[in-house]
Amino acid sequence: MRAMILAAGRGERMRPLTDHRPKPLLEVGGHALIEYHLHALAQAGVRELVINVAWLGGQIRAALGAGGRFGVVIRYSDEGATALGTGGGLFRALPLLGSEPFLLVNGDIWTDLRLAPLRAPAGSLAHLVLADNPEHHPQGDYGQGAEGRLRHEPPRCTYTGVAILDPALFAGCEPGDFPLRPLLDRALAAGRLTGEHHAGAWIDVGTPQRLAELDAGLRAGRWRHPALAAAPG
């Protein structure tokens, strides 16, 4: 299975930290945020992945290169000066991802989730990993129904930014800037949006305060990443 890491956003809520450095390269616990994902994907057996870039994307290319030191092969989907939104960025990268379902990871989260066990049920267009609602998103995104199918009705959990997506999810889309959420809701209406709950650590690193709290927690040993002990190099 191939994978994609979303890394093209401007990181407005993280300013001024992101004025001169892209958010995925901000460090917590001695590692850049995106490095945790690279190690996790390699541990899960992923060998080919795509990273989309826009704002300060050259820094990401320079830091990660072709991926050899992480045990993966990285290809880049360059969106130019302005990011295309989650949906538009994924759609642009589809030729690099192939025709089979792929793993998706948002570059601005941190989680101890093990990626290898993730499996999408037959017929699913999108299989989302959900977590308990954080304080900054108490309403959640989707509820869980029978056989893993998701629904709008409460109680709802929060989408973590980790998913398995089928390229067929993007049927009928046109190039440009657009969000992913309407496509997920379309899949839900068709009964083809599924999910599972992660009870471990998950942090949406969206503000300088949450970045600092995560860094302190990692350095204090409150959270540990399962892939780092086995990481190459």
SVG drawing of the C-alpha trace seen along z (x, -y; Angstrom):
<svg xmlns="http://www.w3.org/2000/svg" viewBox="-28 -36 50 43">
<polyline fill="none" stroke="black" stroke-width="0.4" points="0.0,0.0 1.2,-3.5 0.7,-6.5 0.4,-10.2 1.3,-12.8 -0.4,-16.2 2.2,-18.9 1.2,-21.8 -0.7,-24.1 0.4,-27.6 -0.1,-26.9 -1.8,-30.2 -2.7,-29.3 0.9,-28.4 2.3,-31.9 4.8,-33.3 6.5,-29.8 5.5,-29.0 6.5,-32.3 9.9,-30.9 9.5,-27.1 6.7,-24.8 4.6,-23.3 5.6,-19.7 9.2,-20.6 8.4,-22.0 10.1,-19.9 8.6,-18.1 10.5,-15.6 13.7,-16.1 12.1,-15.2 10.2,-17.1 6.5,-16.3 6.6,-14.7 9.5,-12.4 7.2,-10.6 4.9,-9.8 7.7,-8.6 9.0,-6.2 5.4,-4.9 4.8,-4.3 8.1,-2.5 7.3,-0.3 3.9,0.5 5.6,1.7 4.9,-1.3 7.8,-1.8 6.4,-4.4 4.8,-7.6 3.8,-11.0 4.2,-14.3 2.4,-17.4 4.2,-20.7 3.4,-24.4 4.3,-26.9 8.2,-26.7 8.0,-23.3 11.7,-23.5 12.6,-23.1 10.7,-19.9 12.4,-18.5 15.8,-19.5 15.1,-18.0 13.7,-14.7 15.2,-14.2 14.2,-10.9 13.4,-9.2 16.3,-6.8 17.3,-7.4 13.7,-6.6 13.5,-3.4 11.0,-4.8 10.9,-6.3 9.3,-9.8 7.8,-11.5 6.6,-15.1 3.4,-16.7 4.2,-20.4 1.1,-22.6 3.0,-25.9 2.8,-28.9 -0.7,-28.3 -2.0,-25.0 -5.0,-23.4 -6.9,-22.4 -7.1,-18.8 -9.3,-17.5 -7.6,-19.4 -4.2,-18.4 -5.2,-14.7 -6.8,-14.9 -3.6,-16.4 -1.5,-13.6 -3.6,-10.7 -1.4,-9.9 1.5,-9.4 -0.6,-7.2 -1.9,-4.7 -5.3,-3.0 -5.4,-1.1 -6.5,-2.4 -3.8,-4.4 -3.0,-5.5 -3.5,-9.2 -1.8,-11.0 -2.1,-14.7 1.3,-16.2 0.3,-18.3 -0.9,-15.7 1.0,-13.4 -0.3,-9.9 1.0,-6.6 -1.4,-4.8 0.1,-1.7 -0.7,-1.9 0.0,1.7 -3.3,3.1 -5.5,0.6 -7.8,2.2 -10.8,0.8 -13.9,3.0 -14.9,4.1 -16.8,1.4 -15.5,-1.4 -14.5,-4.6 -13.0,-6.1 -12.1,-4.5 -11.4,-7.0 -9.6,-6.7 -11.5,-8.6 -10.5,-9.7 -12.2,-11.1 -13.2,-14.8 -10.5,-17.2 -11.4,-20.4 -11.1,-22.5 -13.4,-20.3 -16.1,-19.1 -18.8,-18.5 -16.8,-15.8 -17.2,-14.9 -18.9,-11.4 -20.7,-8.8 -20.1,-5.1 -22.8,-2.8 -23.2,0.9 -20.4,2.7 -18.1,-0.2 -20.2,-2.5 -20.1,-6.1 -23.1,-8.5 -23.8,-12.1 -25.9,-11.3 -24.3,-11.7 -22.4,-10.6 -19.7,-11.7 -15.9,-11.4 -13.2,-13.5 -11.6,-12.5 -7.8,-12.2 -6.5,-12.9 -5.5,-9.3 -7.5,-7.3 -7.5,-4.8 -8.9,-6.3 -10.0,-4.7 -9.2,-6.9 -12.8,-6.3 -13.7,-8.7 -12.7,-11.5 -14.9,-10.4 -16.2,-13.5 -13.7,-15.9 -12.0,-18.6 -8.5,-20.1 -8.5,-23.1 -8.8,-24.1 -11.5,-22.2 -12.0,-20.5 -12.2,-16.8 -15.2,-16.9 -17.9,-17.1 -16.5,-13.9 -16.5,-12.1 -20.1,-13.2 -21.0,-12.0 -19.5,-8.6 -21.5,-8.6 -24.7,-9.2 -23.9,-6.2 -23.2,-4.0 -19.5,-3.8 -17.9,-5.8 -16.4,-3.6 -14.2,-4.1 -12.6,-2.8 -11.8,-4.4 -8.2,-4.9 -8.1,-5.0 -4.4,-6.0 -2.6,-9.3 -3.6,-11.7 -2.9,-15.4 -4.0,-18.0 -0.9,-20.2 -2.7,-23.3 -1.4,-26.0 1.9,-27.0 0.4,-26.1 -0.5,-22.6 3.0,-22.2 4.7,-23.2 2.5,-20.9 3.2,-18.0 7.0,-18.7 6.9,-18.9 4.9,-15.6 7.3,-13.8 10.4,-15.0 8.8,-14.0 8.0,-10.5 4.2,-11.0 3.9,-9.8 6.1,-7.5 6.1,-6.7 6.1,-3.0 8.1,-3.3 11.1,-5.2 12.8,-2.3 12.9,-0.4 13.6,-3.4 16.6,-3.1 19.6,-5.2"/>
</svg>
